[in-house]
Amino acid sequence: MRLALRACICAGLCLGTLNTQPSAQAESQEMASPFRSEASARRLSVAQISSDLALAKEAFSRVHPGYTRYATEEDMQRAWAQIQAKAELEQGLSVADLYLELARALTIIRCDHTAAQISSPMRRERKGTPLYLPFRWRMIEDRAIIETVPEGSPLAFGDEILSIDGRPVTEIVEAVTPFIPVDGYTEWSRANEVSQESFFMGGGVDHFAPLLWDVPAIATLMIETRQGARREVQLARTTFSDWQSMGDPSQRSFRDSVTFERLGTTGAYLRVNSFVNYLDPIKPKKVFDPIFKALKKEGRTRLILDLRKNGGGTDAVQFGLLKNLILEQFRPIKENRAKTLDLDGIRQNLFSWDKSALNPSPIRFSKNPDGTYRLKRLFVSDLRTLKPGKHAFDGDLYVLIGPDNSSGSTNILASLREVGRGVMIGAPTGGSAEGPTAGVLLTLTLPESGLRMTLPFYHVLNNTTKFDHGLGVSPDHKAPMTVAAFRARQDPALAKAKALAGLD
């Protein structure tokens, strides 16, 4: 993983190790919570909260195509009512507290495209505040293991975090988990959301902890090294931009996400970490055509496709890859279904990059017997039938999958399973093999609080009969990452694929 921290941060982040005491200035910073700032602490009256709740309830119950896919109407009514009751009991709530209540309520819908977002003023204040742990970590076997650290840090790859600021990691994870949405019943997919970037401004811990308790500018960690020694480390928290710079750039944009390697004389390895193609757009065929042309020209008959870090993105990229893997024509998406075309009364509070979704034309839809609306194939390219590409790979395919898969990456896995292409290796995915509530995302802004909520407009029904309700895709061969393997820089899923392909 590339590391691009600013030199001043590298020099100033690490303040010491065991027995190092923070300065007097640091001690004074520890007395206050950095994010209980003006925007987040702004007090809302019961009337203001009631107004925002009424709008949110109306918008989600009317528009969200998966509103009662997993929850009942009574579940959702109870969730909204509990927020109202809390506001009345406490005679109002801060913007931050209302945000937490909304975030928790939306997880009941069980859609990982549905989440509450902080207001624009909160986001601006947060950008310049040192709230973020100055390293990257991940949950493996329910343990917090350090993955990336800046140069000069007293931490090391593979160290385990036992506590942060005196709170056991298990307690911290348990506290933030209720605010993190997942698709259906894929609870395991929350693990990486706890530490990595998602809908939130940072991973679950860095994003939610400052809203739940005081977060000192100097973080105190109890860690256990790979050798089993325990020690206390104190580090200065950093800003969001510097925290972002420690992430893997290949997970942000399709153009930079593709790795291709030849394995021996007959095999190859292709990793695609992202389908996101709007940050730095490129035609998918410009990336994929040379790869699959080379596979065919060189007579390579075994391909390992690694999608484990891919959370989805642009359908055109997903389809551009899929058509190079199928052997017969196939239509990946059966239907894009909307719950309603009536946005009157809430349209003024909605935003979307797809302006047609704000004024859906009845001519573009057919009405289903259950009262929902089916988008006509004539008006959307996502519903097209794919033909195998000119250089489509027809050899043995081994696909590496895991809990980071969701949305579009789970969709392509569901398509491959439906057409009988690929041996799936790794761990169960997130997302929905049946099809997510996604497609076009609307953003609902609540006028009184300024908080925003992502609201899917379509239920995307994948063209598949091979799915378990509420789940993603399960591997044919389980090969999850373990702490021991991670620390040894081993890759159990890749090793299993190579063994099955005879490439080890």
Phi, psi and omega per residue, in radians:
M1 nan 2.270 -3.119
R2 -1.251 2.597 -3.109
L3 -2.219 2.168 -3.048
A4 -2.373 0.952 3.102
L5 -1.354 2.590 3.044
R6 -1.134 2.585 -3.069
A7 -1.053 -0.656 -3.106
C8 -1.177 -0.574 3.117
I9 -1.238 -0.752 3.121
C10 -1.001 -0.674 -3.088
A11 -1.344 -0.498 -2.991
G12 -1.862 -0.140 -3.068
L13 -1.214 -0.770 -2.940
C14 -1.538 1.940 -3.029
L15 -1.771 -0.096 3.108
G16 2.664 3.137 3.121
T17 -2.229 -2.482 -3.054
L18 -0.959 2.298 3.100
N19 1.246 0.135 3.077
T20 -1.368 2.268 -3.114
Q21 -1.778 2.418 3.081
P22 -1.197 2.758 -3.141
S23 -1.253 2.975 3.099
A24 -1.074 -0.651 3.107
Q25 -1.106 -0.752 3.133
A26 -1.104 -0.692 -3.140
E27 -1.082 -0.662 3.130
S28 -1.215 -0.584 3.105
Q29 -1.169 -0.520 -3.085
E30 -1.270 -0.232 -3.069
M31 -1.345 -0.297 -3.064
A32 -2.204 2.693 3.074
S33 -1.491 2.116 -3.047
P34 -1.052 -0.492 -3.022
F35 -1.726 0.007 3.010
R36 -1.423 1.117 -3.069
S37 -1.606 -3.081 -3.031
E38 -1.021 -0.811 -3.073
A39 -1.191 -0.736 -3.088
S40 -1.333 -0.512 -3.102
A41 -1.528 -0.120 -3.115
R42 -0.950 2.261 -3.053
R43 -1.525 2.314 3.085
L44 -1.872 2.432 3.103
S45 -1.336 2.909 3.095
V46 -1.048 -0.690 -3.138
A47 -1.120 -0.722 3.117
Q48 -1.112 -0.752 -3.141
I49 -1.147 -0.726 3.120
S50 -1.054 -0.685 3.131
S51 -1.136 -0.815 3.130
D52 -1.140 -0.706 3.139
L53 -1.127 -0.697 -3.141
A54 -1.082 -0.715 3.123
L55 -1.168 -0.794 -3.131
A56 -1.073 -0.806 -3.137
K57 -1.067 -0.787 3.140
E58 -1.094 -0.808 -3.090
A59 -1.135 -0.815 -3.070
F60 -1.258 -0.732 -3.123
S61 -1.195 -0.534 -3.117
R62 -1.479 -0.666 -2.928
V63 -1.826 -0.679 -2.980
H64 -1.128 2.074 -3.069
P65 -1.265 -0.199 3.110
G66 -2.048 0.389 -3.051
Y67 -0.970 -0.722 3.109
T68 -2.102 0.556 3.083
R69 -1.209 -0.731 3.123
Y70 -2.053 -0.538 3.103
A71 -1.657 2.891 3.030
T72 -1.732 2.867 3.060
E73 -1.017 -0.647 3.136
E74 -1.159 -0.660 3.094
D75 -1.012 -0.808 -3.073
M76 -1.255 -0.702 3.095
Q77 -1.026 -0.714 -3.139
R78 -1.133 -0.694 -3.125
A79 -1.126 -0.798 3.112
W80 -1.122 -0.729 -3.102
A81 -1.128 -0.607 3.138
Q82 -1.157 -0.640 3.086
I83 -1.144 -0.779 3.119
Q84 -1.046 -0.769 -3.119
A85 -1.112 -0.704 3.129
K86 -1.134 -0.729 3.116
A87 -1.064 -0.716 -3.137
E88 -1.218 -0.702 3.134
L89 -1.086 -0.714 -3.084
E90 -1.677 0.128 3.116
Q91 0.957 0.795 3.134
G92 2.006 2.944 3.122
L93 -2.454 2.714 2.984
S94 -1.291 2.838 3.090
V95 -1.037 -0.712 -3.138
A96 -1.093 -0.744 -3.125
D97 -1.216 -0.636 3.072
L98 -1.128 -0.695 3.096
Y99 -1.016 -0.802 3.135
L100 -1.077 -0.733 3.139
E101 -1.131 -0.716 3.125
L102 -1.187 -0.721 3.134
A103 -1.049 -0.740 3.139
R104 -1.163 -0.721 -3.108
A105 -1.121 -0.692 -3.079
L106 -1.211 -0.400 3.109
T107 -1.159 -0.330 3.134
I108 -1.134 -0.500 3.131
I109 -1.182 -0.446 3.130
R110 1.066 0.984 3.062
C111 -2.372 2.125 -3.077
D112 -1.420 0.090 2.952
H113 -1.736 0.088 -3.092
T114 -2.019 2.024 -3.092
A115 -2.765 2.675 2.980
A116 -1.457 2.567 3.121
Q117 -2.215 2.582 3.122
I118 -1.153 2.793 -3.128
S119 -1.261 2.849 3.113
S120 -1.040 -0.774 3.080
P121 -1.068 -0.676 3.092
M122 -1.110 -0.724 -3.139
R123 -1.109 -0.747 3.136
R124 -1.104 -0.762 3.139
E125 -1.135 -0.663 -3.074
R126 -1.204 -0.593 -3.076
K127 -0.982 -0.659 -3.077
G128 -1.691 0.147 -3.070
T129 -1.837 2.286 -3.134
P130 -1.306 1.575 -3.102
L131 -1.965 -0.139 -2.895
Y132 -1.853 2.420 3.076
L133 -1.146 2.322 -2.999
P134 -1.446 0.859 3.081
F135 -2.915 2.965 3.056
R136 -1.954 2.469 -3.116
W137 -2.484 2.962 3.130
R138 -2.610 2.729 3.098
M139 -1.553 2.152 3.077
I140 -2.310 2.142 -3.102
E141 0.915 0.733 3.131
D142 1.097 0.440 3.090
R143 -2.180 2.509 -3.101
A144 -1.582 1.889 -3.038
I145 -2.003 2.293 -3.098
I146 -1.300 2.328 -3.066
E147 -1.902 -0.793 -3.076
T148 -2.384 2.319 3.102
V149 -2.314 2.619 3.085
P150 -1.263 2.796 3.112
E151 -1.033 2.353 3.113
G152 1.544 -0.011 3.138
S153 -1.231 2.544 3.058
P154 -1.300 -0.130 3.093
L155 -1.540 2.875 3.133
A156 -2.438 2.680 3.051
F157 -0.906 2.303 3.087
G158 1.590 -0.186 3.043
D159 -1.066 2.570 3.092
E160 -1.814 2.308 3.084
I161 -1.519 2.116 -3.141
L162 -1.672 -0.630 3.130
S163 -2.674 2.727 3.083
I164 -2.281 2.119 -3.126
D165 0.924 0.703 3.076
G166 1.449 -0.085 3.125
R167 -1.717 2.220 3.075
P168 -1.033 2.489 -3.139
V169 -0.995 -0.675 3.134
T170 -1.030 -0.681 3.128
E171 -1.201 -0.708 -3.140
I172 -1.120 -0.839 -3.130
V173 -1.078 -0.727 3.125
E174 -1.096 -0.574 -3.109
A175 -1.289 -0.661 -3.062
V176 -1.565 -0.369 -3.075
T177 -0.975 -0.698 -3.104
P178 -1.098 -0.214 -3.116
F179 -1.704 -0.047 -3.031
I180 -1.791 2.063 -3.094
P181 -1.382 2.645 3.012
V182 -2.367 2.826 3.018
D183 -1.416 2.238 3.029
G184 0.980 -2.206 -3.057
Y185 -1.957 0.490 -3.121
T186 -1.519 1.079 -3.056
E187 -1.005 -0.591 -3.102
W188 -1.100 -0.394 -3.103
S189 -1.265 -0.164 3.071
R190 -1.242 -0.371 -2.965
A191 -0.943 -0.881 -3.119
N192 -1.342 -0.418 3.087
E193 -1.148 -0.418 3.115
V194 -1.081 -0.605 -3.044
S195 -2.015 -0.376 -3.030
Q196 -1.839 2.923 -3.099
E197 -1.299 2.473 3.110
S198 -2.565 -2.290 3.042
F199 -1.122 -0.424 -2.982
F200 -1.496 2.956 3.089
M201 -1.549 1.349 -3.016
G202 1.935 2.992 3.050
G203 -1.170 2.995 -3.044
G204 -0.971 -0.719 -3.108
V205 -1.193 -0.889 -3.119
D206 -1.152 -0.518 -3.106
H207 -1.400 -0.829 -2.994
F208 -1.594 -0.528 -3.078
A209 -0.962 -0.762 -3.130
P210 -1.140 -0.285 3.105
L211 -1.603 -0.223 -3.081
L212 -1.794 -0.536 3.136
W213 -2.727 2.935 3.135
D214 -1.120 2.324 3.118
V215 -2.028 1.908 -3.128
P216 -1.225 2.658 3.107
A217 -1.165 -0.431 3.063
I218 -1.830 1.997 3.136
A219 -1.511 2.333 3.073
T220 -1.902 2.080 -3.094
L221 -2.002 2.440 2.900
M222 -1.797 2.125 -3.105
I223 -2.163 2.778 3.014
E224 -2.134 2.147 -3.093
T225 -1.294 2.993 3.102
R226 -1.085 -0.427 -3.140
Q227 -1.514 -0.054 3.091
G228 1.660 0.008 3.124
A229 -1.412 2.476 3.108
R230 -1.862 2.446 3.104
R231 -2.720 2.753 3.118
E232 -1.711 2.393 -3.134
V233 -2.271 2.409 3.075
Q234 -2.033 2.266 -3.089
L235 -2.383 2.534 3.036
A236 -1.348 2.257 3.031
R237 -1.149 2.772 -3.060
T238 -2.156 3.132 -3.097
T239 -1.533 2.943 -3.085
F240 -1.081 -0.757 -3.095
S241 -1.116 -0.687 3.127
D242 -1.293 -0.554 3.035
W243 -1.131 -0.747 3.113
Q244 -1.046 -0.664 -3.066
S245 -1.131 -0.308 3.100
M246 -1.455 -0.151 -3.117
G247 -1.361 3.045 -3.127
D248 -1.515 1.923 -3.117
P249 -1.031 -0.433 -3.095
S250 -1.234 -0.136 3.088
Q251 -1.666 0.015 -3.046
R252 -1.765 -0.578 -3.048
S253 -2.489 2.377 -3.111
F254 -0.957 -0.738 -3.079
R255 -0.932 -0.673 -3.072
D256 -1.726 0.117 -2.947
S257 -1.736 -0.096 -2.958
V258 -1.759 2.254 3.059
T259 -2.194 2.301 3.135
F260 -2.260 2.244 3.123
E261 -2.380 2.515 3.030
R262 -1.529 2.426 3.130
L263 -2.076 1.877 -3.101
G264 1.106 -2.608 -3.095
T265 -1.715 -0.230 -3.054
T266 -2.193 -0.089 -3.051
G267 -2.072 2.988 3.107
A268 -2.736 2.776 3.130
Y269 -2.229 2.207 3.124
L270 -2.211 2.085 3.086
R271 -1.956 2.294 3.074
V272 -2.227 1.835 -3.015
N273 -1.513 -0.216 -3.097
S274 -2.742 2.518 2.967
F275 -1.812 0.077 -3.116
V276 -1.204 2.110 -3.031
N277 -2.301 0.435 3.112
Y278 -1.911 -0.171 3.109
L279 -1.384 -0.732 -3.141
D280 -2.532 1.333 -2.924
P281 -1.096 2.539 3.025
I282 -2.644 2.553 3.107
K283 -1.179 2.221 -3.095
P284 -0.948 -0.620 -3.107
K285 -1.139 -0.464 3.108
K286 -1.174 -0.466 3.110
V287 -1.562 -0.819 -3.002
F288 -1.434 -0.618 -3.062
D289 -0.993 -0.840 3.136
P290 -1.081 -0.591 -3.128
I291 -1.188 -0.889 -3.077
F292 -1.299 -0.475 3.024
K293 -1.130 -0.734 3.137
A294 -1.149 -0.712 3.117
L295 -1.016 -0.775 -3.116
K296 -1.239 -0.787 -3.089
K297 -1.095 -0.660 -3.092
E298 -1.519 -0.044 3.094
G299 1.202 0.547 -3.138
R300 -1.406 2.285 -2.966
T301 -2.003 -0.019 3.137
R302 -2.347 2.160 -3.073
L303 -2.204 2.242 3.007
I304 -1.756 2.020 3.136
L305 -1.810 2.064 -3.079
D306 -1.837 1.894 3.125
L307 -1.994 0.243 -2.950
R308 -1.082 -0.504 -3.132
K309 -1.653 0.074 -3.004
N310 -1.600 2.037 3.109
G311 -1.704 0.072 3.117
G312 1.987 -2.752 -3.115
G313 2.508 -2.242 -3.008
T314 -1.471 2.298 -3.120
D315 -1.047 -0.634 -3.098
A316 -1.050 -0.621 3.112
V317 -1.271 -0.762 3.094
Q318 -0.974 -0.837 -3.124
F319 -1.225 -0.578 3.108
G320 -1.102 -0.590 3.068
L321 -1.353 -0.774 -3.063
L322 -1.042 -0.712 -3.088
K323 -1.189 -0.274 3.066
N324 -1.576 0.048 -3.108
L325 -2.107 -0.336 -3.122
I326 -1.513 2.712 -3.112
L327 -1.853 -0.312 3.084
E328 -2.345 2.813 -3.129
Q329 -1.093 2.559 -3.034
F330 -2.710 2.445 3.071
R331 -1.809 1.894 -3.023
P332 -1.174 -0.653 -3.065
I333 -1.959 2.191 -3.106
K334 -1.423 -0.669 -3.039
E335 -2.827 2.503 2.902
N336 -1.875 1.991 -2.994
R337 -2.001 2.227 3.083
A338 -1.823 2.539 -3.137
K339 -1.350 -0.621 -3.110
T340 -2.646 2.770 2.984
L341 -1.928 0.029 -3.061
D342 -1.692 1.822 3.094
L343 -1.919 0.185 3.139
D344 -1.035 2.402 3.114
G345 1.571 -0.313 3.117
I346 -2.192 -0.205 -3.061
R347 -0.973 -0.661 -3.085
Q348 -1.143 -0.281 3.135
N349 -1.802 0.108 -3.088
L350 -1.922 2.617 3.029
F351 -2.375 2.545 3.007
S352 -2.689 2.578 3.038
W353 -1.201 -0.388 3.090
D354 -1.726 1.684 -3.035
K355 -1.102 -0.448 -3.136
S356 -1.141 -0.424 3.135
A357 -1.246 -0.387 3.130
L358 -1.421 -0.369 3.083
N359 -2.361 1.138 -3.058
P360 -1.083 2.159 -3.104
S361 -1.462 2.210 3.140
P362 -0.989 -0.468 -3.114
I363 -1.147 -0.364 -3.119
R364 -1.489 -0.072 -3.005
F365 -2.233 2.687 2.926
S366 -1.988 2.529 -3.108
K367 -1.550 2.308 3.104
N368 -1.483 2.781 3.122
P369 -1.006 -0.492 -3.115
D370 -1.499 0.101 3.104
G371 1.628 -0.120 3.065
T372 -1.423 3.071 -3.056
Y373 -2.179 2.311 -3.121
R374 -1.811 2.148 3.123
L375 -1.202 2.249 -3.108
K376 -1.232 2.460 -3.097
R377 -1.043 -0.514 -3.112
L378 -1.032 -0.463 -2.976
F379 -1.813 0.092 -3.126
V380 -2.617 2.344 -3.125
S381 -1.343 -0.322 -3.100
D382 -1.108 -0.363 -3.073
L383 -1.675 0.195 -3.085
R384 -1.314 2.813 3.037
T385 -1.585 2.265 -3.122
L386 -1.593 2.435 2.982
K387 -1.814 2.562 3.102
P388 -0.965 2.443 3.127
G389 -1.158 2.861 -3.115
K390 -0.998 -0.623 -3.103
H391 -1.982 0.503 -3.084
A392 -0.943 2.402 -3.121
F393 -1.334 2.214 -3.098
D394 -2.035 0.234 3.133
G395 -1.570 -2.817 -3.131
D396 -1.371 2.265 -3.054
L397 -2.030 2.275 3.112
Y398 -2.155 2.147 -2.995
V399 -2.018 2.164 3.121
L400 -1.582 2.190 -3.044
I401 -2.289 2.838 3.140
G402 -2.990 -3.063 -3.023
P403 -1.163 -0.296 3.088
D404 -1.320 -0.285 3.107
N405 -1.188 2.336 3.064
S406 -2.820 3.075 3.037
S407 0.838 -2.167 -3.048
G408 -1.112 -0.556 -3.137
S409 -1.265 -0.628 3.039
T410 -1.193 -0.601 3.092
N411 -1.047 -0.793 -3.117
I412 -1.188 -0.590 3.073
L413 -1.133 -0.703 3.103
A414 -1.107 -0.680 3.117
S415 -1.145 -0.764 3.133
L416 -1.101 -0.699 3.111
R417 -1.164 -0.673 -3.120
E418 -1.096 -0.688 -3.099
V419 -1.610 0.084 3.073
G420 1.286 0.552 3.139
R421 -1.944 2.109 2.993
G422 1.769 2.365 2.976
V423 -1.639 2.107 -3.074
M424 -1.519 2.281 -3.046
I425 -2.348 2.334 3.074
G426 2.393 -2.046 -3.080
A427 -2.437 2.782 3.137
P428 -0.980 2.522 -3.099
T429 -1.580 2.964 2.851
G430 -1.539 -2.834 3.120
G431 1.333 -2.955 -3.111
S432 -2.300 2.008 3.100
A433 -1.142 -0.571 3.105
E434 -1.169 -0.562 3.135
G435 2.343 2.310 -3.072
P436 -1.467 2.874 2.884
T437 -1.557 1.875 -2.962
A438 -2.822 -2.105 -3.138
G439 1.222 -1.657 3.063
V440 -1.851 2.257 3.104
L441 -1.822 2.221 3.007
L442 -1.649 2.622 3.029
T443 -1.971 2.082 3.100
L444 -1.690 2.173 3.079
T445 -1.848 2.207 3.127
L446 -1.512 2.059 -2.960
P447 -1.067 -0.685 -3.033
E448 -1.287 -0.747 -3.082
S449 -1.659 -0.406 -3.044
G450 1.382 0.001 3.101
L451 -1.213 2.661 -3.109
R452 -2.106 2.729 -3.121
M453 -2.462 2.319 3.101
T454 -1.486 2.308 -2.999
L455 -2.295 1.813 3.129
P456 -1.137 2.504 -3.134
F457 -1.702 -0.523 -3.076
Y458 -2.031 2.619 2.798
H459 -1.730 2.003 3.139
V460 -1.522 1.982 -3.136
L461 -1.682 1.921 3.115
N462 -1.198 2.620 3.137
N463 -1.478 1.258 -3.072
T464 -2.506 2.536 3.025
T465 -1.901 -0.099 -3.038
K466 -1.834 1.418 3.139
F467 -2.659 2.759 3.000
D468 -1.917 2.267 -3.073
H469 -0.936 2.232 3.080
G470 1.417 0.096 -3.094
L471 -2.142 2.908 3.056
G472 -1.584 -2.256 3.138
V473 -2.006 2.335 3.119
S474 -1.727 2.584 -3.125
P475 -1.303 2.633 2.973
D476 -1.307 -0.549 3.106
H477 -2.258 2.040 3.128
K478 -1.336 2.265 3.093
A479 -2.654 1.160 -3.099
P480 -1.265 2.763 3.032
M481 -1.244 2.453 3.048
T482 -2.076 2.812 3.108
V483 -1.063 -0.766 -3.119
A484 -1.074 -0.756 3.141
A485 -1.175 -0.721 -3.132
F486 -1.072 -0.805 -3.120
R487 -1.137 -0.525 3.118
A488 -1.511 0.068 -3.106
R489 0.988 0.690 3.067
Q490 -1.778 2.793 -3.104
D491 -2.273 1.619 -3.066
P492 -1.017 -0.686 -3.109
A493 -1.182 -0.766 3.120
L494 -1.147 -0.705 3.113
A495 -1.091 -0.716 3.110
K496 -1.116 -0.740 3.128
A497 -1.100 -0.756 3.132
K498 -1.101 -0.678 3.137
A499 -1.149 -0.777 3.133
L500 -1.119 -0.601 -3.123
A501 -1.488 -0.092 -3.084
G502 1.231 0.563 -3.091
L503 -1.974 0.111 -3.103
D504 -1.475 nan nan
